[in-house]
Amino acid sequence: MSAMDPDPARTPDLESGGGVAPGATPPETAQTSGLSAPEPSTRHHFPASGITVIIAVAAVVIVFLVVAVALIVSLA
């Protein structure tokens, strides 16, 4: 196994400044495959606080619409 950072003088396709030509991949490039740790299990239900917020917002919208309709009807 080689070092993670190979010697730039011995790396083929390396241009001045440290870049590589398009399509060229320097050898011994570090690779990552898979996950380093298992993913935590997620909850599969919507939280009660979220449902409460949705109901509260819906109630405010309904009250706003009722008041708006009442004002329009009273002006007519």
PDB file of N, CA, C and O in Angstrom:
ATOM      1  N   MET A   1       0.850  -1.173   0.000  1.00  0.00           N
ATOM      2  CA  MET A   1       0.000   0.000   0.000  1.00  0.00           C
ATOM      3  C   MET A   1       0.890   1.229   0.000  1.00  0.00           C
ATOM      4  O   MET A   1       1.899   1.266   0.704  1.00  0.00           O
ATOM      5  N   SER A   2       0.533   2.217  -0.769  1.00  0.00           N
ATOM      6  CA  SER A   2       1.360   3.418  -0.870  1.00  0.00           C
ATOM      7  C   SER A   2       0.800   4.525   0.005  1.00  0.00           C
ATOM      8  O   SER A   2      -0.276   4.399   0.589  1.00  0.00           O
ATOM      9  N   ALA A   3       1.551   5.603   0.081  1.00  0.00           N
ATOM     10  CA  ALA A   3       1.156   6.746   0.902  1.00  0.00           C
ATOM     11  C   ALA A   3      -0.057   7.440   0.294  1.00  0.00           C
ATOM     12  O   ALA A   3      -0.279   7.371  -0.915  1.00  0.00           O
ATOM     13  N   MET A   4      -0.830   8.101   1.129  1.00  0.00           N
ATOM     14  CA  MET A   4      -2.006   8.826   0.653  1.00  0.00           C
ATOM     15  C   MET A   4      -1.610   9.998  -0.240  1.00  0.00           C
ATOM     16  O   MET A   4      -2.335  10.328  -1.179  1.00  0.00           O
ATOM     17  N   ASP A   5      -0.482  10.625   0.036  1.00  0.00           N
ATOM     18  CA  ASP A   5      -0.003  11.752  -0.765  1.00  0.00           C
ATOM     19  C   ASP A   5       1.311  11.354  -1.429  1.00  0.00           C
ATOM     20  O   ASP A   5       2.376  11.537  -0.840  1.00  0.00           O
ATOM     21  N   PRO A   6       1.252  10.809  -2.655  1.00  0.00           N
ATOM     22  CA  PRO A   6       2.488  10.383  -3.309  1.00  0.00           C
ATOM     23  C   PRO A   6       3.369  11.573  -3.669  1.00  0.00           C
ATOM     24  O   PRO A   6       2.906  12.710  -3.759  1.00  0.00           O
ATOM     25  N   ASP A   7       4.643  11.284  -3.869  1.00  0.00           N
ATOM     26  CA  ASP A   7       5.616  12.319  -4.223  1.00  0.00           C
ATOM     27  C   ASP A   7       5.238  12.936  -5.569  1.00  0.00           C
ATOM     28  O   ASP A   7       5.141  12.213  -6.560  1.00  0.00           O
ATOM     29  N   PRO A   8       5.021  14.266  -5.633  1.00  0.00           N
ATOM     30  CA  PRO A   8       4.632  14.894  -6.899  1.00  0.00           C
ATOM     31  C   PRO A   8       5.650  14.705  -8.012  1.00  0.00           C
ATOM     32  O   PRO A   8       5.278  14.682  -9.185  1.00  0.00           O
ATOM     33  N   ALA A   9       6.925  14.570  -7.670  1.00  0.00           N
ATOM     34  CA  ALA A   9       7.954  14.396  -8.699  1.00  0.00           C
ATOM     35  C   ALA A   9       7.820  13.040  -9.382  1.00  0.00           C
ATOM     36  O   ALA A   9       8.257  12.881 -10.521  1.00  0.00           O
ATOM     37  N   ARG A  10       7.230  12.071  -8.714  1.00  0.00           N
ATOM     38  CA  ARG A  10       7.100  10.729  -9.284  1.00  0.00           C
ATOM     39  C   ARG A  10       5.683  10.420  -9.741  1.00  0.00           C
ATOM     40  O   ARG A  10       5.386   9.275 -10.084  1.00  0.00           O
ATOM     41  N   THR A  11       4.801  11.413  -9.753  1.00  0.00           N
ATOM     42  CA  THR A  11       3.417  11.188 -10.159  1.00  0.00           C
ATOM     43  C   THR A  11       3.255  11.497 -11.641  1.00  0.00           C
ATOM     44  O   THR A  11       3.472  12.639 -12.045  1.00  0.00           O
ATOM     45  N   PRO A  12       2.879  10.513 -12.473  1.00  0.00           N
ATOM     46  CA  PRO A  12       2.692  10.788 -13.898  1.00  0.00           C
ATOM     47  C   PRO A  12       1.449  11.644 -14.137  1.00  0.00           C
ATOM     48  O   PRO A  12       0.532  11.660 -13.316  1.00  0.00           O
ATOM     49  N   ASP A  13       1.426  12.346 -15.249  1.00  0.00           N
ATOM     50  CA  ASP A  13       0.320  13.205 -15.684  1.00  0.00           C
ATOM     51  C   ASP A  13       0.110  14.428 -14.797  1.00  0.00           C
ATOM     52  O   ASP A  13      -0.893  15.125 -14.947  1.00  0.00           O
ATOM     53  N   LEU A  14       1.028  14.702 -13.883  1.00  0.00           N
ATOM     54  CA  LEU A  14       0.884  15.858 -13.015  1.00  0.00           C
ATOM     55  C   LEU A  14       1.477  17.072 -13.704  1.00  0.00           C
ATOM     56  O   LEU A  14       2.651  17.073 -14.073  1.00  0.00           O
ATOM     57  N   GLU A  15       0.661  18.108 -13.876  1.00  0.00           N
ATOM     58  CA  GLU A  15       1.125  19.328 -14.522  1.00  0.00           C
ATOM     59  C   GLU A  15       1.747  20.255 -13.492  1.00  0.00           C
ATOM     60  O   GLU A  15       1.588  20.058 -12.287  1.00  0.00           O
ATOM     61  N   SER A  16       2.456  21.266 -13.977  1.00  0.00           N
ATOM     62  CA  SER A  16       3.019  22.236 -13.042  1.00  0.00           C
ATOM     63  C   SER A  16       1.874  22.953 -12.340  1.00  0.00           C
ATOM     64  O   SER A  16       0.889  23.329 -12.975  1.00  0.00           O
ATOM     65  N   GLY A  17       1.999  23.137 -11.075  1.00  0.00           N
ATOM     66  CA  GLY A  17       0.934  23.740 -10.291  1.00  0.00           C
ATOM     67  C   GLY A  17       0.100  22.704  -9.568  1.00  0.00           C
ATOM     68  O   GLY A  17      -0.734  23.062  -8.736  1.00  0.00           O
ATOM     69  N   GLY A  18       0.301  21.433  -9.861  1.00  0.00           N
ATOM     70  CA  GLY A  18      -0.372  20.375  -9.124  1.00  0.00           C
ATOM     71  C   GLY A  18      -1.612  19.813  -9.774  1.00  0.00           C
ATOM     72  O   GLY A  18      -2.199  18.873  -9.238  1.00  0.00           O
ATOM     73  N   GLY A  19      -2.041  20.348 -10.910  1.00  0.00           N
ATOM     74  CA  GLY A  19      -3.244  19.841 -11.565  1.00  0.00           C
ATOM     75  C   GLY A  19      -2.940  18.645 -12.440  1.00  0.00           C
ATOM     76  O   GLY A  19      -1.778  18.298 -12.652  1.00  0.00           O
ATOM     77  N   VAL A  20      -3.979  18.021 -12.945  1.00  0.00           N
ATOM     78  CA  VAL A  20      -3.821  16.918 -13.884  1.00  0.00           C
ATOM     79  C   VAL A  20      -4.575  17.257 -15.157  1.00  0.00           C
ATOM     80  O   VAL A  20      -5.529  18.035 -15.140  1.00  0.00           O
ATOM     81  N   ALA A  21      -4.145  16.676 -16.243  1.00  0.00           N
ATOM     82  CA  ALA A  21      -4.783  16.906 -17.536  1.00  0.00           C
ATOM     83  C   ALA A  21      -6.187  16.300 -17.518  1.00  0.00           C
ATOM     84  O   ALA A  21      -6.428  15.320 -16.812  1.00  0.00           O
ATOM     85  N   PRO A  22      -7.118  16.875 -18.292  1.00  0.00           N
ATOM     86  CA  PRO A  22      -8.468  16.304 -18.343  1.00  0.00           C
ATOM     87  C   PRO A  22      -8.428  14.844 -18.778  1.00  0.00           C
ATOM     88  O   PRO A  22      -7.761  14.499 -19.754  1.00  0.00           O
ATOM     89  N   GLY A  23      -9.128  14.006 -18.064  1.00  0.00           N
ATOM     90  CA  GLY A  23      -9.169  12.585 -18.378  1.00  0.00           C
ATOM     91  C   GLY A  23      -8.088  11.770 -17.706  1.00  0.00           C
ATOM     92  O   GLY A  23      -8.143  10.541 -17.738  1.00  0.00           O
ATOM     93  N   ALA A  24      -7.103  12.414 -17.096  1.00  0.00           N
ATOM     94  CA  ALA A  24      -6.022  11.692 -16.431  1.00  0.00           C
ATOM     95  C   ALA A  24      -6.307  11.617 -14.933  1.00  0.00           C
ATOM     96  O   ALA A  24      -6.749  12.587 -14.318  1.00  0.00           O
ATOM     97  N   THR A  25      -6.050  10.475 -14.380  1.00  0.00           N
ATOM     98  CA  THR A  25      -6.203  10.302 -12.942  1.00  0.00           C
ATOM     99  C   THR A  25      -4.864   9.856 -12.390  1.00  0.00           C
ATOM    100  O   THR A  25      -4.314   8.849 -12.836  1.00  0.00           O
ATOM    101  N   PRO A  26      -4.334  10.588 -11.430  1.00  0.00           N
ATOM    102  CA  PRO A  26      -3.043  10.173 -10.887  1.00  0.00           C
ATOM    103  C   PRO A  26      -3.173   8.830 -10.169  1.00  0.00           C
ATOM    104  O   PRO A  26      -4.222   8.538  -9.594  1.00  0.00           O
ATOM    105  N   PRO A  27      -2.132   8.021 -10.196  1.00  0.00           N
ATOM    106  CA  PRO A  27      -2.214   6.722  -9.531  1.00  0.00           C
ATOM    107  C   PRO A  27      -2.294   6.893  -8.019  1.00  0.00           C
ATOM    108  O   PRO A  27      -1.885   7.913  -7.466  1.00  0.00           O
ATOM    109  N   GLU A  28      -2.825   5.881  -7.378  1.00  0.00           N
ATOM    110  CA  GLU A  28      -2.907   5.842  -5.921  1.00  0.00           C
ATOM    111  C   GLU A  28      -3.777   6.952  -5.350  1.00  0.00           C
ATOM    112  O   GLU A  28      -3.524   7.449  -4.253  1.00  0.00           O
ATOM    113  N   THR A  29      -4.796   7.334  -6.097  1.00  0.00           N
ATOM    114  CA  THR A  29      -5.742   8.312  -5.580  1.00  0.00           C
ATOM    115  C   THR A  29      -6.582   7.629  -4.512  1.00  0.00           C
ATOM    116  O   THR A  29      -7.049   6.506  -4.700  1.00  0.00           O
ATOM    117  N   ALA A  30      -6.768   8.308  -3.403  1.00  0.00           N
ATOM    118  CA  ALA A  30      -7.544   7.719  -2.309  1.00  0.00           C
ATOM    119  C   ALA A  30      -8.967   7.446  -2.775  1.00  0.00           C
ATOM    120  O   ALA A  30      -9.581   8.279  -3.441  1.00  0.00           O
ATOM    121  N   GLN A  31      -9.479   6.293  -2.427  1.00  0.00           N
ATOM    122  CA  GLN A  31     -10.829   5.900  -2.813  1.00  0.00           C
ATOM    123  C   GLN A  31     -11.645   5.643  -1.557  1.00  0.00           C
ATOM    124  O   GLN A  31     -11.127   5.166  -0.547  1.00  0.00           O
ATOM    125  N   THR A  32     -12.903   5.961  -1.636  1.00  0.00           N
ATOM    126  CA  THR A  32     -13.811   5.690  -0.526  1.00  0.00           C
ATOM    127  C   THR A  32     -14.971   4.878  -1.066  1.00  0.00           C
ATOM    128  O   THR A  32     -15.597   5.264  -2.053  1.00  0.00           O
ATOM    129  N   SER A  33     -15.256   3.775  -0.437  1.00  0.00           N
ATOM    130  CA  SER A  33     -16.405   2.983  -0.858  1.00  0.00           C
ATOM    131  C   SER A  33     -17.198   2.586   0.374  1.00  0.00           C
ATOM    132  O   SER A  33     -16.632   2.161   1.382  1.00  0.00           O
ATOM    133  N   GLY A  34     -18.480   2.724   0.284  1.00  0.00           N
ATOM    134  CA  GLY A  34     -19.338   2.351   1.393  1.00  0.00           C
ATOM    135  C   GLY A  34     -19.361   3.401   2.480  1.00  0.00           C
ATOM    136  O   GLY A  34     -18.790   4.482   2.339  1.00  0.00           O
ATOM    137  N   LEU A  35     -20.021   3.069   3.550  1.00  0.00           N
ATOM    138  CA  LEU A  35     -20.156   3.982   4.674  1.00  0.00           C
ATOM    139  C   LEU A  35     -19.143   3.624   5.749  1.00  0.00           C
ATOM    140  O   LEU A  35     -18.797   2.456   5.923  1.00  0.00           O
ATOM    141  N   SER A  36     -18.671   4.630   6.466  1.00  0.00           N
ATOM    142  CA  SER A  36     -17.718   4.374   7.530  1.00  0.00           C
ATOM    143  C   SER A  36     -18.412   3.893   8.796  1.00  0.00           C
ATOM    144  O   SER A  36     -17.791   3.257   9.648  1.00  0.00           O
ATOM    145  N   ALA A  37     -19.692   4.197   8.917  1.00  0.00           N
ATOM    146  CA  ALA A  37     -20.458   3.773  10.088  1.00  0.00           C
ATOM    147  C   ALA A  37     -21.881   3.471   9.643  1.00  0.00           C
ATOM    148  O   ALA A  37     -22.348   4.038   8.655  1.00  0.00           O
ATOM    149  N   PRO A  38     -22.569   2.605  10.339  1.00  0.00           N
ATOM    150  CA  PRO A  38     -23.955   2.322   9.948  1.00  0.00           C
ATOM    151  C   PRO A  38     -24.839   3.541  10.137  1.00  0.00           C
ATOM    152  O   PRO A  38     -24.657   4.318  11.075  1.00  0.00           O
ATOM    153  N   GLU A  39     -25.788   3.698   9.242  1.00  0.00           N
ATOM    154  CA  GLU A  39     -26.725   4.815   9.331  1.00  0.00           C
ATOM    155  C   GLU A  39     -27.690   4.582  10.490  1.00  0.00           C
ATOM    156  O   GLU A  39     -28.164   3.463  10.685  1.00  0.00           O
ATOM    157  N   PRO A  40     -27.983   5.627  11.257  1.00  0.00           N
ATOM    158  CA  PRO A  40     -28.959   5.448  12.333  1.00  0.00           C
ATOM    159  C   PRO A  40     -30.356   5.244  11.757  1.00  0.00           C
ATOM    160  O   PRO A  40     -30.693   5.785  10.703  1.00  0.00           O
ATOM    161  N   SER A  41     -31.160   4.458  12.461  1.00  0.00           N
ATOM    162  CA  SER A  41     -32.521   4.243  11.981  1.00  0.00           C
ATOM    163  C   SER A  41     -33.333   5.514  12.195  1.00  0.00           C
ATOM    164  O   SER A  41     -33.180   6.205  13.202  1.00  0.00           O
ATOM    165  N   THR A  42     -34.186   5.802  11.244  1.00  0.00           N
ATOM    166  CA  THR A  42     -34.998   7.011  11.331  1.00  0.00           C
ATOM    167  C   THR A  42     -36.387   6.662  11.824  1.00  0.00           C
ATOM    168  O   THR A  42     -36.837   5.523  11.710  1.00  0.00           O
ATOM    169  N   ARG A  43     -37.056   7.660  12.371  1.00  0.00           N
ATOM    170  CA  ARG A  43     -38.430   7.454  12.818  1.00  0.00           C
ATOM    171  C   ARG A  43     -39.326   7.462  11.586  1.00  0.00           C
ATOM    172  O   ARG A  43     -39.096   8.220  10.643  1.00  0.00           O
ATOM    173  N   HIS A  44     -40.326   6.633  11.602  1.00  0.00           N
ATOM    174  CA  HIS A  44     -41.206   6.511  10.446  1.00  0.00           C
ATOM    175  C   HIS A  44     -42.576   7.127  10.686  1.00  0.00           C
ATOM    176  O   HIS A  44     -43.551   6.731  10.047  1.00  0.00           O
ATOM    177  N   HIS A  45     -42.663   8.084  11.593  1.00  0.00           N
ATOM    178  CA  HIS A  45     -43.946   8.724  11.833  1.00  0.00           C
ATOM    179  C   HIS A  45     -43.737  10.229  11.957  1.00  0.00           C
ATOM    180  O   HIS A  45     -42.642  10.700  12.263  1.00  0.00           O
ATOM    181  N   PHE A  46     -44.794  10.955  11.717  1.00  0.00           N
ATOM    182  CA  PHE A  46     -44.756  12.413  11.797  1.00  0.00           C
ATOM    183  C   PHE A  46     -44.902  12.809  13.263  1.00  0.00           C
ATOM    184  O   PHE A  46     -45.769  12.262  13.944  1.00  0.00           O
ATOM    185  N   PRO A  47     -44.090  13.738  13.781  1.00  0.00           N
ATOM    186  CA  PRO A  47     -44.160  14.089  15.201  1.00  0.00           C
ATOM    187  C   PRO A  47     -45.470  14.797  15.554  1.00  0.00           C
ATOM    188  O   PRO A  47     -46.074  15.470  14.719  1.00  0.00           O
ATOM    189  N   ALA A  48     -45.887  14.630  16.791  1.00  0.00           N
ATOM    190  CA  ALA A  48     -47.135  15.240  17.253  1.00  0.00           C
ATOM    191  C   ALA A  48     -47.058  16.762  17.201  1.00  0.00           C
ATOM    192  O   ALA A  48     -48.059  17.423  16.926  1.00  0.00           O
ATOM    193  N   SER A  49     -45.888  17.318  17.459  1.00  0.00           N
ATOM    194  CA  SER A  49     -45.759  18.782  17.410  1.00  0.00           C
ATOM    195  C   SER A  49     -45.972  19.301  15.992  1.00  0.00           C
ATOM    196  O   SER A  49     -46.508  20.395  15.813  1.00  0.00           O
ATOM    197  N   GLY A  50     -45.567  18.544  14.995  1.00  0.00           N
ATOM    198  CA  GLY A  50     -45.791  18.944  13.608  1.00  0.00           C
ATOM    199  C   GLY A  50     -47.260  18.953  13.255  1.00  0.00           C
ATOM    200  O   GLY A  50     -47.739  19.862  12.577  1.00  0.00           O
ATOM    201  N   ILE A  51     -47.975  17.942  13.714  1.00  0.00           N
ATOM    202  CA  ILE A  51     -49.423  17.889  13.472  1.00  0.00           C
ATOM    203  C   ILE A  51     -50.115  19.053  14.171  1.00  0.00           C
ATOM    204  O   ILE A  51     -51.032  19.656  13.612  1.00  0.00           O
ATOM    205  N   THR A  52     -49.681  19.372  15.392  1.00  0.00           N
ATOM    206  CA  THR A  52     -50.260  20.491  16.139  1.00  0.00           C
ATOM    207  C   THR A  52     -50.045  21.808  15.409  1.00  0.00           C
ATOM    208  O   THR A  52     -50.958  22.631  15.334  1.00  0.00           O
ATOM    209  N   VAL A  53     -48.863  22.014  14.877  1.00  0.00           N
ATOM    210  CA  VAL A  53     -48.570  23.249  14.143  1.00  0.00           C
ATOM    211  C   VAL A  53     -49.433  23.340  12.890  1.00  0.00           C
ATOM    212  O   VAL A  53     -49.960  24.410  12.584  1.00  0.00           O
ATOM    213  N   ILE A  54     -49.584  22.253  12.171  1.00  0.00           N
ATOM    214  CA  ILE A  54     -50.407  22.259  10.955  1.00  0.00           C
ATOM    215  C   ILE A  54     -51.858  22.597  11.295  1.00  0.00           C
ATOM    216  O   ILE A  54     -52.495  23.378  10.588  1.00  0.00           O
ATOM    217  N   ILE A  55     -52.382  22.013  12.370  1.00  0.00           N
ATOM    218  CA  ILE A  55     -53.760  22.303  12.781  1.00  0.00           C
ATOM    219  C   ILE A  55     -53.898  23.762  13.200  1.00  0.00           C
ATOM    220  O   ILE A  55     -54.890  24.408  12.862  1.00  0.00           O
ATOM    221  N   ALA A  56     -52.918  24.291  13.932  1.00  0.00           N
ATOM    222  CA  ALA A  56     -52.980  25.690  14.368  1.00  0.00           C
ATOM    223  C   ALA A  56     -52.945  26.640  13.175  1.00  0.00           C
ATOM    224  O   ALA A  56     -53.705  27.607  13.136  1.00  0.00           O
ATOM    225  N   VAL A  57     -52.079  26.380  12.210  1.00  0.00           N
ATOM    226  CA  VAL A  57     -52.001  27.234  11.017  1.00  0.00           C
ATOM    227  C   VAL A  57     -53.302  27.149  10.229  1.00  0.00           C
ATOM    228  O   VAL A  57     -53.796  28.168   9.747  1.00  0.00           O
ATOM    229  N   ALA A  58     -53.858  25.961  10.093  1.00  0.00           N
ATOM    230  CA  ALA A  58     -55.128  25.807   9.379  1.00  0.00           C
ATOM    231  C   ALA A  58     -56.238  26.575  10.087  1.00  0.00           C
ATOM    232  O   ALA A  58     -57.080  27.185   9.427  1.00  0.00           O
ATOM    233  N   ALA A  59     -56.255  26.556  11.421  1.00  0.00           N
ATOM    234  CA  ALA A  59     -57.274  27.291  12.175  1.00  0.00           C
ATOM    235  C   ALA A  59     -57.139  28.794  11.960  1.00  0.00           C
ATOM    236  O   ALA A  59     -58.144  29.486  11.796  1.00  0.00           O
ATOM    237  N   VAL A  60     -55.913  29.305  11.960  1.00  0.00           N
ATOM    238  CA  VAL A  60     -55.695  30.740  11.729  1.00  0.00           C
ATOM    239  C   VAL A  60     -56.153  31.121  10.328  1.00  0.00           C
ATOM    240  O   VAL A  60     -56.779  32.165  10.146  1.00  0.00           O
ATOM    241  N   VAL A  61     -55.853  30.295   9.344  1.00  0.00           N
ATOM    242  CA  VAL A  61     -56.264  30.580   7.965  1.00  0.00           C
ATOM    243  C   VAL A  61     -57.787  30.578   7.857  1.00  0.00           C
ATOM    244  O   VAL A  61     -58.358  31.446   7.197  1.00  0.00           O
ATOM    245  N   ILE A  62     -58.442  29.626   8.488  1.00  0.00           N
ATOM    246  CA  ILE A  62     -59.910  29.567   8.436  1.00  0.00           C
ATOM    247  C   ILE A  62     -60.523  30.790   9.102  1.00  0.00           C
ATOM    248  O   ILE A  62     -61.463  31.376   8.565  1.00  0.00           O
ATOM    249  N   VAL A  63     -60.006  31.187  10.265  1.00  0.00           N
ATOM    250  CA  VAL A  63     -60.519  32.389  10.945  1.00  0.00           C
ATOM    251  C   VAL A  63     -60.313  33.615  10.065  1.00  0.00           C
ATOM    252  O   VAL A  63     -61.211  34.450   9.954  1.00  0.00           O
ATOM    253  N   PHE A  64     -59.150  33.736   9.441  1.00  0.00           N
ATOM    254  CA  PHE A  64     -58.881  34.867   8.551  1.00  0.00           C
ATOM    255  C   PHE A  64     -59.884  34.896   7.401  1.00  0.00           C
ATOM    256  O   PHE A  64     -60.424  35.954   7.078  1.00  0.00           O
ATOM    257  N   LEU A  65     -60.136  33.750   6.783  1.00  0.00           N
ATOM    258  CA  LEU A  65     -61.073  33.703   5.663  1.00  0.00           C
ATOM    259  C   LEU A  65     -62.495  34.043   6.102  1.00  0.00           C
ATOM    260  O   LEU A  65     -63.211  34.745   5.388  1.00  0.00           O
ATOM    261  N   VAL A  66     -62.909  33.552   7.268  1.00  0.00           N
ATOM    262  CA  VAL A  66     -64.253  33.854   7.770  1.00  0.00           C
ATOM    263  C   VAL A  66     -64.398  35.351   8.019  1.00  0.00           C
ATOM    264  O   VAL A  66     -65.413  35.943   7.649  1.00  0.00           O
ATOM    265  N   VAL A  67     -63.399  35.970   8.639  1.00  0.00           N
ATOM    266  CA  VAL A  67     -63.452  37.415   8.903  1.00  0.00           C
ATOM    267  C   VAL A  67     -63.440  38.193   7.595  1.00  0.00           C
ATOM    268  O   VAL A  67     -64.172  39.174   7.460  1.00  0.00           O
ATOM    269  N   ALA A  68     -62.625  37.777   6.627  1.00  0.00           N
ATOM    270  CA  ALA A  68     -62.564  38.471   5.340  1.00  0.00           C
ATOM    271  C   ALA A  68     -63.906  38.388   4.620  1.00  0.00           C
ATOM    272  O   ALA A  68     -64.371  39.388   4.075  1.00  0.00           O
ATOM    273  N   VAL A  69     -64.527  37.230   4.609  1.00  0.00           N
ATOM    274  CA  VAL A  69     -65.834  37.080   3.958  1.00  0.00           C
ATOM    275  C   VAL A  69     -66.881  37.906   4.695  1.00  0.00           C
ATOM    276  O   VAL A  69     -67.724  38.534   4.053  1.00  0.00           O
ATOM    277  N   ALA A  70     -66.850  37.921   6.019  1.00  0.00           N
ATOM    278  CA  ALA A  70     -67.812  38.705   6.799  1.00  0.00           C
ATOM    279  C   ALA A  70     -67.667  40.194   6.504  1.00  0.00           C
ATOM    280  O   ALA A  70     -68.670  40.900   6.397  1.00  0.00           O
ATOM    281  N   LEU A  71     -66.445  40.680   6.371  1.00  0.00           N
ATOM    282  CA  LEU A  71     -66.228  42.095   6.046  1.00  0.00           C
ATOM    283  C   LEU A  71     -66.731  42.424   4.647  1.00  0.00           C
ATOM    284  O   LEU A  71     -67.334  43.476   4.436  1.00  0.00           O
ATOM    285  N   ILE A  72     -66.490  41.539   3.696  1.00  0.00           N
ATOM    286  CA  ILE A  72     -66.946  41.784   2.324  1.00  0.00           C
ATOM    287  C   ILE A  72     -68.473  41.778   2.265  1.00  0.00           C
ATOM    288  O   ILE A  72     -69.068  42.610   1.580  1.00  0.00           O
ATOM    289  N   VAL A  73     -69.106  40.855   2.973  1.00  0.00           N
ATOM    290  CA  VAL A  73     -70.569  40.779   2.982  1.00  0.00           C
ATOM    291  C   VAL A  73     -71.160  42.011   3.663  1.00  0.00           C
ATOM    292  O   VAL A  73     -72.185  42.522   3.211  1.00  0.00           O
ATOM    293  N   SER A  74     -70.545  42.498   4.729  1.00  0.00           N
ATOM    294  CA  SER A  74     -71.081  43.666   5.435  1.00  0.00           C
ATOM    295  C   SER A  74     -70.933  44.945   4.611  1.00  0.00           C
ATOM    296  O   SER A  74     -71.706  45.882   4.810  1.00  0.00           O
ATOM    297  N   LEU A  75     -69.978  45.012   3.705  1.00  0.00           N
ATOM    298  CA  LEU A  75     -69.795  46.193   2.853  1.00  0.00           C
ATOM    299  C   LEU A  75     -70.798  46.205   1.696  1.00  0.00           C
ATOM    300  O   LEU A  75     -71.126  47.271   1.176  1.00  0.00           O
ATOM    301  N   ALA A  76     -71.271  45.065   1.302  1.00  0.00           N
ATOM    302  CA  ALA A  76     -72.159  44.975   0.140  1.00  0.00           C
ATOM    303  C   ALA A  76     -73.573  45.323   0.449  1.00  0.00           C
ATOM    304  O   ALA A  76     -74.426  45.289  -0.439  1.00  0.00           O
TER     305      ALA A  76
END
